[in-house]
Amino acid sequence: MLIEKVFQAAGPFLVNRVVTDAVLGLSLTAVELDGVDIGVSYVLRDSLPAGCSAFGFAQHIIGQPAAEVARLVIEGRDDAQRGVGMAVLTAASRALDLPDEPVLPTPFGMDVRPSDKVGMIGYIPPVADQLAKISSRVVIFDKGLNLNGGERATQVMDMSMQAEVLPECDLMIISGTTLINGSIDQLLAWCANAREIVLVGSSTPMFASAFKGTRVTALAGSWWDPTHKNDMFKRLSLSCGISHLKPMMIKKLTRVAS
């Protein structure tokens, strides 16, 4: 599985590191390593277990070796545990030398053509709107919107159509959360005809070496300014979303070697 390769690539950056703080919000999870580096992961709520004590595991992660907590991304029993593991990985990526995402004419610098069919896994409205101005064929899949509806639910396709539609896509934008719920491997198989695939969002682990040999061509993730840690963690505890954290976000974009 691809997530195992990501965990292996992150291994050297987890050595002798410790989880020093964490917050599990309703929308986002954040983990701090060594009192300095912060990583964030989206909370996939749709399949979480019921019960008021279902997430007691988090009571014991503070002070634990980062490598042990990160292993939850593979061994966690639900998306909450795997999300915590992913947040550790995104925090560990702060040790990498990664460029900031520059101002680009198209989302993530993709070569978007009017004739392209562009697929998106995980609805990001500003990106979808920008793509729609260039390509008239933008197809979007979002499990949460399919299950729970919402004002934008009519803009997404039924999940059962993925196997039919994704092989037709020329470009793909895939949420990093697909590494948490284990859907990434099947998605990449369906997207075998895409000339560019970008993995995006705060849940994207920026270890490009792990994606060499896959269909993924770029990683677009986020780092976080640690000087805003107290404000950031307070907002997360009050169930804020990514839009509330933009002043603290440092967008990163790195290419994957072919």
ZADO-1210 file (C-alpha; in nm, 4 decimals, padded with zeros to 6 digits):
<atoms>
<atom x="00.0000" y="00.0000" z="00.0000" code="MET" pos="1"/>
<atom x="00.1152" y="00.3514" z="-00.0803" code="LEU" pos="2"/>
<atom x="00.0684" y="00.4704" z="00.2778" code="ILE" pos="3"/>
<atom x="00.3300" y="00.2183" z="00.3905" code="GLU" pos="4"/>
<atom x="00.5809" y="00.3732" z="00.1488" code="LYS" pos="5"/>
<atom x="00.4976" y="00.7168" z="00.2882" code="VAL" pos="6"/>
<atom x="00.5546" y="00.5959" z="00.6430" code="PHE" pos="7"/>
<atom x="00.8907" y="00.4478" z="00.5436" code="GLN" pos="8"/>
<atom x="00.9972" y="00.7690" z="00.3692" code="ALA" pos="9"/>
<atom x="00.9076" y="00.9689" z="00.6798" code="ALA" pos="10"/>
<atom x="01.0961" y="00.7333" z="00.9107" code="GLY" pos="11"/>
<atom x="01.4283" y="00.9243" z="00.9233" code="PRO" pos="12"/>
<atom x="01.2409" y="01.2434" z="01.0138" code="PHE" pos="13"/>
<atom x="01.0664" y="01.0798" z="01.3103" code="LEU" pos="14"/>
<atom x="01.3759" y="00.9520" z="01.4892" code="VAL" pos="15"/>
<atom x="01.4114" y="01.0845" z="01.8459" code="ASN" pos="16"/>
<atom x="01.1072" y="01.3088" z="01.8033" code="ARG" pos="17"/>
<atom x="00.8250" y="01.3320" z="02.0578" code="VAL" pos="18"/>
<atom x="00.4589" y="01.4320" z="02.0444" code="VAL" pos="19"/>
<atom x="00.4308" y="01.7339" z="02.2750" code="THR" pos="20"/>
<atom x="00.0751" y="01.8507" z="02.2102" code="ASP" pos="21"/>
<atom x="-00.2330" y="01.7656" z="02.0080" code="ALA" pos="22"/>
<atom x="-00.5910" y="01.8701" z="01.9508" code="VAL" pos="23"/>
<atom x="-00.8666" y="01.6631" z="01.7915" code="LEU" pos="24"/>
<atom x="-01.1337" y="01.8953" z="01.6576" code="GLY" pos="25"/>
<atom x="-01.4518" y="01.8083" z="01.4727" code="LEU" pos="26"/>
<atom x="-01.3046" y="01.9216" z="01.1408" code="SER" pos="27"/>
<atom x="-00.9271" y="01.9049" z="01.1812" code="LEU" pos="28"/>
<atom x="-00.6672" y="01.7291" z="01.3935" code="THR" pos="29"/>
<atom x="-00.3316" y="01.8872" z="01.4789" code="ALA" pos="30"/>
<atom x="-00.0203" y="01.7387" z="01.6367" code="VAL" pos="31"/>
<atom x="00.2901" y="01.9200" z="01.7636" code="GLU" pos="32"/>
<atom x="00.6355" y="01.7601" z="01.7658" code="LEU" pos="33"/>
<atom x="00.9125" y="01.8704" z="02.0028" code="ASP" pos="34"/>
<atom x="00.7259" y="02.1882" z="02.0940" code="GLY" pos="35"/>
<atom x="00.7977" y="02.3308" z="01.7484" code="VAL" pos="36"/>
<atom x="00.6597" y="02.1594" z="01.4391" code="ASP" pos="37"/>
<atom x="00.2846" y="02.1359" z="01.3795" code="ILE" pos="38"/>
<atom x="00.1030" y="01.9054" z="01.1403" code="GLY" pos="39"/>
<atom x="-00.2636" y="01.9062" z="01.0485" code="VAL" pos="40"/>
<atom x="-00.4953" y="01.6400" z="00.9087" code="SER" pos="41"/>
<atom x="-00.8604" y="01.6483" z="00.8108" code="TYR" pos="42"/>
<atom x="-01.1087" y="01.4547" z="01.0233" code="VAL" pos="43"/>
<atom x="-01.3029" y="01.2050" z="00.8115" code="LEU" pos="44"/>
<atom x="-01.6190" y="01.1935" z="01.0211" code="ARG" pos="45"/>
<atom x="-01.8462" y="00.9830" z="00.8026" code="ASP" pos="46"/>
<atom x="-01.7336" y="00.6394" z="00.9240" code="SER" pos="47"/>
<atom x="-01.6279" y="00.7109" z="01.2822" code="LEU" pos="48"/>
<atom x="-01.7425" y="00.4769" z="01.5593" code="PRO" pos="49"/>
<atom x="-02.0187" y="00.5730" z="01.8007" code="ALA" pos="50"/>
<atom x="-01.9823" y="00.6120" z="02.1768" code="GLY" pos="51"/>
<atom x="-01.8628" y="00.8897" z="02.4055" code="CYS" pos="52"/>
<atom x="-01.5335" y="00.7141" z="02.4833" code="SER" pos="53"/>
<atom x="-01.4588" y="00.5909" z="02.1320" code="ALA" pos="54"/>
<atom x="-01.1543" y="00.8156" z="02.0966" code="PHE" pos="55"/>
<atom x="-00.9871" y="00.7709" z="02.4322" code="GLY" pos="56"/>
<atom x="-00.6650" y="00.6663" z="02.2573" code="PHE" pos="57"/>
<atom x="-00.5760" y="01.0337" z="02.2213" code="ALA" pos="58"/>
<atom x="-00.5412" y="01.0678" z="02.5996" code="GLN" pos="59"/>
<atom x="-00.2154" y="00.8764" z="02.5799" code="HIS" pos="60"/>
<atom x="-00.0302" y="01.0189" z="02.2792" code="ILE" pos="61"/>
<atom x="00.1295" y="01.3209" z="02.4493" code="ILE" pos="62"/>
<atom x="00.4875" y="01.2381" z="02.5403" code="GLY" pos="63"/>
<atom x="00.4983" y="00.9357" z="02.3117" code="GLN" pos="64"/>
<atom x="00.7653" y="00.8830" z="02.0432" code="PRO" pos="65"/>
<atom x="00.6524" y="01.0375" z="01.7177" code="ALA" pos="66"/>
<atom x="00.7289" y="00.7200" z="01.5229" code="ALA" pos="67"/>
<atom x="00.4913" y="00.5164" z="01.7404" code="GLU" pos="68"/>
<atom x="00.2055" y="00.7634" z="01.7042" code="VAL" pos="69"/>
<atom x="00.2720" y="00.8032" z="01.3316" code="ALA" pos="70"/>
<atom x="00.2288" y="00.4276" z="01.2897" code="ARG" pos="71"/>
<atom x="-00.1427" y="00.4821" z="01.3564" code="LEU" pos="72"/>
<atom x="-00.1684" y="00.5995" z="00.9961" code="VAL" pos="73"/>
<atom x="-00.1257" y="00.2311" z="00.9028" code="ILE" pos="74"/>
<atom x="-00.2423" y="00.0410" z="01.2105" code="GLU" pos="75"/>
<atom x="-00.5160" y="00.2717" z="01.3402" code="GLY" pos="76"/>
<atom x="-00.8540" y="00.1044" z="01.3739" code="ARG" pos="77"/>
<atom x="-01.0552" y="00.4017" z="01.2423" code="ASP" pos="78"/>
<atom x="-01.0169" y="00.7274" z="01.0490" code="ASP" pos="79"/>
<atom x="-00.9680" y="00.9287" z="01.3693" code="ALA" pos="80"/>
<atom x="-00.6629" y="00.7254" z="01.4683" code="GLN" pos="81"/>
<atom x="-00.5262" y="00.7207" z="01.1148" code="ARG" pos="82"/>
<atom x="-00.5808" y="01.0972" z="01.0965" code="GLY" pos="83"/>
<atom x="-00.3681" y="01.1501" z="01.4069" code="VAL" pos="84"/>
<atom x="-00.0950" y="00.9398" z="01.2486" code="GLY" pos="85"/>
<atom x="-00.1145" y="01.1511" z="00.9339" code="MET" pos="86"/>
<atom x="-00.0889" y="01.4727" z="01.1354" code="ALA" pos="87"/>
<atom x="00.2370" y="01.3423" z="01.2821" code="VAL" pos="88"/>
<atom x="00.3692" y="01.2778" z="00.9312" code="LEU" pos="89"/>
<atom x="00.2745" y="01.6233" z="00.8080" code="THR" pos="90"/>
<atom x="00.4448" y="01.7751" z="01.1133" code="ALA" pos="91"/>
<atom x="00.7584" y="01.5707" z="01.0468" code="ALA" pos="92"/>
<atom x="00.7732" y="01.7033" z="00.6914" code="SER" pos="93"/>
<atom x="00.8840" y="02.0389" z="00.8361" code="ARG" pos="94"/>
<atom x="01.2342" y="01.8917" z="00.8379" code="ALA" pos="95"/>
<atom x="01.2322" y="01.8790" z="00.4578" code="LEU" pos="96"/>
<atom x="01.3618" y="02.1525" z="00.2297" code="ASP" pos="97"/>
<atom x="01.0453" y="02.2337" z="00.0377" code="LEU" pos="98"/>
<atom x="00.9622" y="02.5379" z="-00.1748" code="PRO" pos="99"/>
<atom x="00.6630" y="02.7575" z="-00.1008" code="ASP" pos="100"/>
<atom x="00.3839" y="02.7317" z="-00.3533" code="GLU" pos="101"/>
<atom x="00.4341" y="03.0213" z="-00.5983" code="PRO" pos="102"/>
<atom x="00.1586" y="03.2291" z="-00.7521" code="VAL" pos="103"/>
<atom x="00.0553" y="03.0275" z="-01.0572" code="LEU" pos="104"/>
<atom x="-00.1935" y="03.0892" z="-01.3406" code="PRO" pos="105"/>
<atom x="-00.3607" y="02.7502" z="-01.2902" code="THR" pos="106"/>
<atom x="-00.4224" y="02.5394" z="-00.9794" code="PRO" pos="107"/>
<atom x="-00.0913" y="02.3899" z="-00.8668" code="PHE" pos="108"/>
<atom x="00.0650" y="02.4837" z="-01.2011" code="GLY" pos="109"/>
<atom x="-00.1228" y="02.2108" z="-01.3864" code="MET" pos="110"/>
<atom x="-00.1314" y="02.2180" z="-01.7662" code="ASP" pos="111"/>
<atom x="-00.5071" y="02.2605" z="-01.7957" code="VAL" pos="112"/>
<atom x="-00.6456" y="02.2685" z="-02.1493" code="ARG" pos="113"/>
<atom x="-00.9984" y="02.3572" z="-02.2634" code="PRO" pos="114"/>
<atom x="-01.0455" y="02.0056" z="-02.4009" code="SER" pos="115"/>
<atom x="-00.9420" y="01.8364" z="-02.0753" code="ASP" pos="116"/>
<atom x="-01.1688" y="01.6395" z="-01.8492" code="LYS" pos="117"/>
<atom x="-01.0562" y="01.7226" z="-01.4963" code="VAL" pos="118"/>
<atom x="-01.1408" y="01.5022" z="-01.2012" code="GLY" pos="119"/>
<atom x="-01.1433" y="01.6037" z="-00.8368" code="MET" pos="120"/>
<atom x="-01.1605" y="01.3707" z="-00.5356" code="ILE" pos="121"/>
<atom x="-01.2642" y="01.5841" z="-00.2401" code="GLY" pos="122"/>
<atom x="-01.4515" y="01.9031" z="-00.3216" code="TYR" pos="123"/>
<atom x="-01.2430" y="02.2209" z="-00.2904" code="ILE" pos="124"/>
<atom x="-01.4768" y="02.4954" z="-00.4201" code="PRO" pos="125"/>
<atom x="-01.2178" y="02.7662" z="-00.5060" code="PRO" pos="126"/>
<atom x="-01.0089" y="02.5161" z="-00.7026" code="VAL" pos="127"/>
<atom x="-01.3143" y="02.3715" z="-00.8775" code="ALA" pos="128"/>
<atom x="-01.4316" y="02.7198" z="-00.9722" code="ASP" pos="129"/>
<atom x="-01.0902" y="02.8103" z="-01.1131" code="GLN" pos="130"/>
<atom x="-01.0744" y="02.4883" z="-01.3150" code="LEU" pos="131"/>
<atom x="-01.4240" y="02.5433" z="-01.4539" code="ALA" pos="132"/>
<atom x="-01.3082" y="02.8697" z="-01.6114" code="LYS" pos="133"/>
<atom x="-01.0513" y="02.6805" z="-01.8187" code="ILE" pos="134"/>
<atom x="-01.2056" y="02.3400" z="-01.8774" code="SER" pos="135"/>
<atom x="-01.5764" y="02.2866" z="-01.9306" code="SER" pos="136"/>
<atom x="-01.5554" y="01.9283" z="-01.8040" code="ARG" pos="137"/>
<atom x="-01.4875" y="01.9166" z="-01.4307" code="VAL" pos="138"/>
<atom x="-01.6156" y="01.6110" z="-01.2435" code="VAL" pos="139"/>
<atom x="-01.6145" y="01.6003" z="-00.8652" code="ILE" pos="140"/>
<atom x="-01.6496" y="01.3156" z="-00.6171" code="PHE" pos="141"/>
<atom x="-01.6918" y="01.3764" z="-00.2445" code="ASP" pos="142"/>
<atom x="-01.8094" y="01.0974" z="-00.0171" code="LYS" pos="143"/>
<atom x="-01.9103" y="01.3318" z="00.2654" code="GLY" pos="144"/>
<atom x="-02.1339" y="01.5393" z="00.0406" code="LEU" pos="145"/>
<atom x="-02.2844" y="01.2238" z="-00.1090" code="ASN" pos="146"/>
<atom x="-02.3724" y="01.0907" z="00.2354" code="LEU" pos="147"/>
<atom x="-02.4764" y="01.4058" z="00.4147" code="ASN" pos="148"/>
<atom x="-02.5872" y="01.6459" z="00.1425" code="GLY" pos="149"/>
<atom x="-02.5379" y="02.0179" z="00.1881" code="GLY" pos="150"/>
<atom x="-02.5695" y="02.3186" z="-00.0374" code="GLU" pos="151"/>
<atom x="-02.3042" y="02.1911" z="-00.2801" code="ARG" pos="152"/>
<atom x="-02.4149" y="01.8275" z="-00.2901" code="ALA" pos="153"/>
<atom x="-02.5749" y="01.8714" z="-00.6324" code="THR" pos="154"/>
<atom x="-02.2327" y="01.9575" z="-00.7787" code="GLN" pos="155"/>
<atom x="-02.0769" y="01.6180" z="-00.7006" code="VAL" pos="156"/>
<atom x="-02.1209" y="01.2830" z="-00.8728" code="MET" pos="157"/>
<atom x="-02.2323" y="00.9632" z="-00.7067" code="ASP" pos="158"/>
<atom x="-01.9370" y="00.7645" z="-00.5736" code="MET" pos="159"/>
<atom x="-02.0498" y="00.4578" z="-00.7674" code="SER" pos="160"/>
<atom x="-01.9485" y="00.6346" z="-01.0899" code="MET" pos="161"/>
<atom x="-01.5774" y="00.6558" z="-01.0069" code="GLN" pos="162"/>
<atom x="-01.4717" y="00.3378" z="-01.1860" code="ALA" pos="163"/>
<atom x="-01.6452" y="00.4548" z="-01.5021" code="GLU" pos="164"/>
<atom x="-01.5530" y="00.8248" z="-01.4997" code="VAL" pos="165"/>
<atom x="-01.1988" y="00.8457" z="-01.3610" code="LEU" pos="166"/>
<atom x="-01.0287" y="00.6507" z="-01.6454" code="PRO" pos="167"/>
<atom x="-01.1593" y="00.9225" z="-01.8789" code="GLU" pos="168"/>
<atom x="-00.9899" y="01.2078" z="-01.6894" code="CYS" pos="169"/>
<atom x="-00.6872" y="01.3896" z="-01.8334" code="ASP" pos="170"/>
<atom x="-00.6000" y="01.5604" z="-01.5038" code="LEU" pos="171"/>
<atom x="-00.6727" y="01.4637" z="-01.1441" code="MET" pos="172"/>
<atom x="-00.6724" y="01.6493" z="-00.8144" code="ILE" pos="173"/>
<atom x="-00.6948" y="01.4058" z="-00.5238" code="ILE" pos="174"/>
<atom x="-00.7317" y="01.4900" z="-00.1559" code="SER" pos="175"/>
<atom x="-00.4576" y="01.3697" z="00.0768" code="GLY" pos="176"/>
<atom x="-00.7346" y="01.2231" z="00.2932" code="THR" pos="177"/>
<atom x="-00.7443" y="00.9300" z="00.0506" code="THR" pos="178"/>
<atom x="-00.4257" y="00.8095" z="00.2184" code="LEU" pos="179"/>
<atom x="-00.6104" y="00.8062" z="00.5511" code="ILE" pos="180"/>
<atom x="-00.9116" y="00.6040" z="00.4409" code="ASN" pos="181"/>
<atom x="-00.7073" y="00.3723" z="00.2192" code="GLY" pos="182"/>
<atom x="-00.8759" y="00.4615" z="-00.1095" code="SER" pos="183"/>
<atom x="-00.5681" y="00.6098" z="-00.2792" code="ILE" pos="184"/>
<atom x="-00.4384" y="00.2860" z="-00.4316" code="ASP" pos="185"/>
<atom x="-00.7632" y="00.2064" z="-00.6112" code="GLN" pos="186"/>
<atom x="-00.8040" y="00.5681" z="-00.7206" code="LEU" pos="187"/>
<atom x="-00.4593" y="00.5752" z="-00.8801" code="LEU" pos="188"/>
<atom x="-00.5395" y="00.2531" z="-01.0638" code="ALA" pos="189"/>
<atom x="-00.8552" y="00.4111" z="-01.2046" code="TRP" pos="190"/>
<atom x="-00.6604" y="00.7245" z="-01.3023" code="CYS" pos="191"/>
<atom x="-00.4070" y="00.5400" z="-01.5176" code="ALA" pos="192"/>
<atom x="-00.4795" y="00.7629" z="-01.8182" code="ASN" pos="193"/>
<atom x="-00.4274" y="01.0969" z="-01.6424" code="ALA" pos="194"/>
<atom x="-00.1176" y="01.2895" z="-01.7496" code="ARG" pos="195"/>
<atom x="-00.1044" y="01.4809" z="-01.4188" code="GLU" pos="196"/>
<atom x="-00.2220" y="01.3830" z="-01.0715" code="ILE" pos="197"/>
<atom x="-00.1785" y="01.6255" z="-00.7824" code="VAL" pos="198"/>
<atom x="-00.2313" y="01.5218" z="-00.4203" code="LEU" pos="199"/>
<atom x="-00.3627" y="01.8219" z="-00.2272" code="VAL" pos="200"/>
<atom x="-00.4658" y="01.9544" z="00.1118" code="GLY" pos="201"/>
<atom x="-00.3457" y="01.9731" z="00.4700" code="SER" pos="202"/>
<atom x="-00.3555" y="01.5922" z="00.4956" code="SER" pos="203"/>
<atom x="-00.0988" y="01.5530" z="00.2181" code="THR" pos="204"/>
<atom x="00.2312" y="01.4085" z="00.3471" code="PRO" pos="205"/>
<atom x="00.5024" y="01.5941" z="00.1551" code="MET" pos="206"/>
<atom x="00.7485" y="01.3069" z="00.1193" code="PHE" pos="207"/>
<atom x="00.7882" y="01.3088" z="-00.2575" code="ALA" pos="208"/>
<atom x="01.0230" y="01.0094" z="-00.2667" code="SER" pos="209"/>
<atom x="00.7369" y="00.7844" z="-00.1508" code="ALA" pos="210"/>
<atom x="00.5389" y="00.8676" z="-00.4647" code="PHE" pos="211"/>
<atom x="00.8115" y="00.7963" z="-00.7180" code="LYS" pos="212"/>
<atom x="00.6871" y="00.5361" z="-00.9617" code="GLY" pos="213"/>
<atom x="00.3209" y="00.6162" z="-00.8951" code="THR" pos="214"/>
<atom x="00.0923" y="00.8264" z="-01.1133" code="ARG" pos="215"/>
<atom x="00.1258" y="01.1206" z="-00.8725" code="VAL" pos="216"/>
<atom x="00.3150" y="01.4114" z="-01.0304" code="THR" pos="217"/>
<atom x="00.3010" y="01.6747" z="-00.7532" code="ALA" pos="218"/>
<atom x="00.2206" y="01.7256" z="-00.3852" code="LEU" pos="219"/>
<atom x="00.0478" y="02.0417" z="-00.2643" code="ALA" pos="220"/>
<atom x="00.0322" y="02.0531" z="00.1139" code="GLY" pos="221"/>
<atom x="00.0651" y="02.2950" z="00.4025" code="SER" pos="222"/>
<atom x="00.3007" y="02.3852" z="00.6824" code="TRP" pos="223"/>
<atom x="00.1977" y="02.5925" z="00.9831" code="TRP" pos="224"/>
<atom x="00.3551" y="02.8947" z="01.1496" code="ASP" pos="225"/>
<atom x="00.4391" y="02.7791" z="01.5053" code="PRO" pos="226"/>
<atom x="00.4284" y="03.1359" z="01.6404" code="THR" pos="227"/>
<atom x="00.0477" y="03.1125" z="01.6087" code="HIS" pos="228"/>
<atom x="00.0270" y="02.7770" z="01.7858" code="LYS" pos="229"/>
<atom x="-00.1879" y="02.8853" z="02.0829" code="ASN" pos="230"/>
<atom x="-00.4410" y="03.0667" z="01.8673" code="ASP" pos="231"/>
<atom x="-00.4400" y="02.7845" z="01.6151" code="MET" pos="232"/>
<atom x="-00.5037" y="02.5097" z="01.8707" code="PHE" pos="233"/>
<atom x="-00.7801" y="02.7145" z="02.0335" code="LYS" pos="234"/>
<atom x="-00.9549" y="02.7557" z="01.6994" code="ARG" pos="235"/>
<atom x="-00.9185" y="02.3864" z="01.6241" code="LEU" pos="236"/>
<atom x="-01.0717" y="02.2979" z="01.9609" code="SER" pos="237"/>
<atom x="-01.3715" y="02.5113" z="01.8587" code="LEU" pos="238"/>
<atom x="-01.4138" y="02.3091" z="01.5377" code="SER" pos="239"/>
<atom x="-01.2684" y="02.5581" z="01.2926" code="CYS" pos="240"/>
<atom x="-01.1956" y="02.4625" z="00.9334" code="GLY" pos="241"/>
<atom x="-00.9061" y="02.5356" z="00.6996" code="ILE" pos="242"/>
<atom x="-01.0552" y="02.8717" z="00.6033" code="SER" pos="243"/>
<atom x="-01.0128" y="02.9896" z="00.9638" code="HIS" pos="244"/>
<atom x="-00.6431" y="02.8965" z="00.9631" code="LEU" pos="245"/>
<atom x="-00.5326" y="03.0671" z="00.6411" code="LYS" pos="246"/>
<atom x="-00.3289" y="03.3392" z="00.8192" code="PRO" pos="247"/>
<atom x="-00.1188" y="03.0613" z="00.9782" code="MET" pos="248"/>
<atom x="-00.0796" y="02.8491" z="00.6650" code="MET" pos="249"/>
<atom x="00.2381" y="02.8153" z="00.4582" code="ILE" pos="250"/>
<atom x="00.1446" y="02.6504" z="00.1295" code="LYS" pos="251"/>
<atom x="00.3985" y="02.4084" z="-00.0187" code="LYS" pos="252"/>
<atom x="00.4242" y="02.2574" z="-00.3644" code="LEU" pos="253"/>
<atom x="00.6774" y="01.9986" z="-00.4713" code="THR" pos="254"/>
<atom x="00.7101" y="01.7849" z="-00.7818" code="ARG" pos="255"/>
<atom x="00.7465" y="01.4087" z="-00.7769" code="VAL" pos="256"/>
<atom x="01.0364" y="01.2738" z="-00.9771" code="ALA" pos="257"/>
<atom x="00.9308" y="01.0466" z="-01.2598" code="SER" pos="258"/>
</atoms>
